[in-house]
Amino acid sequence: MENTSSGPILKVENLNVYYGSQQAVSDVSFSIEHGEIFGLLGPNGAGKTSTLSSIEGLITPQSGSIYIAGYDIQTDPVRARANMGVQLQSTSFQSELNVLEILNLYAGLYGVPLTAEKIKSILQDIQLESDAKKHFGQLSGGQQQRVSLVIATIHNPTLALLDEPTVGLDPQSRRQLWGRIEVLRGSGKSVLLTTHSMEEAEAVCNRIAIIDHGKILATNTPAGLIDQHREDPRVIKVSRGGKITLEDVFIGLTGETVRR
Amino acid sequence: MEIIIPKQSQIYRSLLKADFLAKWRNRRAGAVTVLLPIIILIAWKQVVKQFGGPFALSMCITFGVVAVGLMGYSNTTARDRERGVFQRLRVTPASTWNIMTSRLTVELAQIAIMTVVAFAVGYYWDKIALSPLAYLFTLVIALICGMVYLGLGQAVVGLITSAETINSVSRFLYIAIILLGALGEFGVLGKVIGDIITWSPYGTVKEILNASMQPHIWNGQAWLALLITLVYGSLFAWIGIKWFKWNT
C-alpha cells in the first residue's frame, strides 16, 4: 500500500492474534480517518490491548495487515512509528531521569530538535515549569498523564494511540485530558483510544467499536450505536429503565458476566 | 509540520545520552562493582607478593567484570523490563538493537573505568607496573571478558522473567563464580575441580587477562582460552537473545 494522505490514517485488515492455541483477536478490521477520534471499548480480556499492541508493533499478529499513514507496521516500522504517538496503559520512563531529560530523550528518538524556548513552551503547556527537574515517579497521576501525552505527541504525529489514558485520574484531570485530546482532533490529528468509560467514549469519540472475545461486535457513532440497538432484546433486558444508554448497549452486547 | 524520519545514529546518540545519565544517577550501585576489585587489591597485598602482580590484578578485574555483568546489567535490565521502560522505547522508531546496544555500551564503559581504576590502584598501592602495550592489551581483553559476563547477564534475564528472582539468581551466580573460581585457582578444591575451573568462564577470562598483562608469555594456552571465552560469550548471548522477552 502506498503512503497517501487522502486514505485512512489507520487501516487494520483481518487481524488475527493467537497466544498459543488461544485466539485473542479474531478477524478484526477497522479504519480511522484523518481528524477522527475512534474509541475501542471492551471488557477486560476482550482483545483491546492485543489489537493495540499489534498496531504499535509490539506483537506480531499471526495474520492480517496494519497500515499507519500508508506504512505497514511490520515491513516499514520506522516510518509507521514516526507517524504515530503512543501512550501506553502503564507508562514508565527511566526512573533515574527527570521530566526535562525524558522530553529530550524522546524528542531525540523522533528526530525533533528541541530549543530552550520550545521546551519552555511545552512545560508551560503541561503546567510543569517548576517541576521539570522532578523524576517521573515524583509526579502526581494527572501530571504523569500530561507528561505521557506530551511525549506521545512530541513529534506531532498524525495518529495518537492512547491506551486507557484517564484511568485513575480525578474529574478535573480527566476533563483536562479530554480537552487535550480534542485539541489534537482540532489540529487534524487522529486518535485511537481504548477505554472502559462510556462517559469518556461519548464525550470525545466520533466513532466507537465494541470488541469482545477478540471480535468487533458493532461500530458506529455513540448516538448511532444507541439508535442501532434500541430495540435489541439483550439491551432492553439490561437497561435500568427509561432512556437506553451507551452503557446499556455495551453490557447488552458483551454480557453481564464480570470478567477477570 | 512534516513527519521526521529519524536516523538510527541520531536515535542511538539520544539513547546513549539517557543511558549514561541513568548510570551516573545510579553511580553508588555502579561504584560497588569498581570498589570490590580495589578493596581486594588493597587487602590482598600478600597475594601480589606470592603470585605476582598480573595474577592479582587479573583476578580483581575478573571479579569486576563478573559484578558488572551479573549484579549490574542483569538487574537493571530486569527492573526496567518489569516497569515497562523497554515497551515504551519500542513504540518509538528506535530499533530493538539500538536500545540494547546503547545499554551494553554503557556497561562496557563501566568495565573500562573499573579496569583503569584497578590499573591505577595496582600501580600506586601494589607497585604493579605493566608496559604501555600490556595496559592497552589488557583493557581490550577486559572488554572482551566483559562481553562474556554481559552475555551471561543477558542469558539470566532471557531465561527468567521475574526481577526479584533475577536479583537472587544473579547474586547466587556471582558468589558461586567468585568463590569457586578463587578457591579452585588456589588449589583448595582439588585437581579435578581445579581443571574444570581453569576452562570455566571464570578460568578462561582470568587466564587471558593474566596473559594480556604479560604479552611476551601469550601462548597457545592463552589463544585457546581466548577462543573458549568467545564461545562462552556467543553461547550466553545466543541464549539471552533467543529467550529474551521485552515485557513480563
Chai-1 contact restraints between the chains, C-beta under 6 A:
chainA,res_idxA,chainB,res_idxB,connection_type,confidence,min_distance_angstrom,max_distance_angstrom,comment,restraint_id
A,E56,B,V91,contact,1.0,0.0,6.0,A-B,restraint_1
A,V78,B,P93,contact,1.0,0.0,6.0,A-B,restraint_2
A,R79,B,I5,contact,1.0,0.0,6.0,A-B,restraint_3
A,R81,B,P93,contact,1.0,0.0,6.0,A-B,restraint_4
A,A82,B,I3,contact,1.0,0.0,6.0,A-B,restraint_5
A,A82,B,I5,contact,1.0,0.0,6.0,A-B,restraint_6
A,A82,B,P93,contact,1.0,0.0,6.0,A-B,restraint_7
A,N83,B,I3,contact,1.0,0.0,6.0,A-B,restraint_8
A,V86,B,V91,contact,1.0,0.0,6.0,A-B,restraint_9
A,L88,B,R88,contact,1.0,0.0,6.0,A-B,restraint_10
A,S90,B,G84,contact,1.0,0.0,6.0,A-B,restraint_11
A,S92,B,R83,contact,1.0,0.0,6.0,A-B,restraint_12
A,S92,B,G84,contact,1.0,0.0,6.0,A-B,restraint_13
A,S92,B,V85,contact,1.0,0.0,6.0,A-B,restraint_14
A,Q94,B,A22,contact,1.0,0.0,6.0,A-B,restraint_15
A,Q94,B,V85,contact,1.0,0.0,6.0,A-B,restraint_16
A,E96,B,A22,contact,1.0,0.0,6.0,A-B,restraint_17
A,E96,B,R25,contact,1.0,0.0,6.0,A-B,restraint_18
A,E96,B,N26,contact,1.0,0.0,6.0,A-B,restraint_19
A,L105,B,S14,contact,1.0,0.0,6.0,A-B,restraint_20
A,L105,B,A18,contact,1.0,0.0,6.0,A-B,restraint_21
A,G108,B,S14,contact,1.0,0.0,6.0,A-B,restraint_22
A,L109,B,I11,contact,1.0,0.0,6.0,A-B,restraint_23
A,L109,B,S14,contact,1.0,0.0,6.0,A-B,restraint_24
A,L109,B,T92,contact,1.0,0.0,6.0,A-B,restraint_25
A,L109,B,A94,contact,1.0,0.0,6.0,A-B,restraint_26
A,Y110,B,P6,contact,1.0,0.0,6.0,A-B,restraint_27
A,G111,B,I4,contact,1.0,0.0,6.0,A-B,restraint_28
A,G111,B,P6,contact,1.0,0.0,6.0,A-B,restraint_29
A,G111,B,Q10,contact,1.0,0.0,6.0,A-B,restraint_30
A,N156,B,M1,contact,1.0,0.0,6.0,A-B,restraint_31
